[in-house]
Structures are given as structure tokens and as C-alpha cells.
């Protein structure tokens, strides 16, 4: 009879946007792509200069965010 009793699932804590993995992985991936595009554009030296910083920021962000819970 005890298998018929339904126990409620534990409530998942509501996390703010910046602590959820899905949206933050998307932002990190966009940063990596933006850094890649900045690296290969031939027109503006400023974009080329900051491309490595953008790539590294996106990569580090992706590594950190991939450890967040769903």
C-alpha cells in the first residue's frame, strides 16, 4: 500500500538568472564566437587587440558555468 502513496518532489530552489547553467553557457558560447570573429576581422585594430581577452573571458566563463547545477 505504501507504493501508492505519492510523496511530493522536493522543491527545487529558484536560482537567479546568473546562477543557472543553460543561459550562462549560451552567453559564454556567444562570447567565444565573438572573440573568434574579432580575431579574424581585418579592419579595426582595436577589435583585433581585444579579441584574445574576449576569447579568454568566454572560455573561462564556460569552464566555471559548466560546473553550475541545472
Steps between C-alpha positions, in 0.01 A plus 500: 500500500789736566601497132170671417572795726649780300753711676550847359826563322740721691464861399782618276643829614435791270833626375556841350578524130874533550522177703330270250710295263297511178480875438853565622648230275326670209651836593847343538468334159399831342804666662729232355346543156526878523867475595560268206335743260693790649824308448442445130361837395750706300368855549528628857813454705308565824277197442801287417677621814217401734415173324731291718354651818149424374593142408660439838209655690251283312707185552552559872133588540398180321727288721361658818135495391515136386541407868171672598197280567223484243 
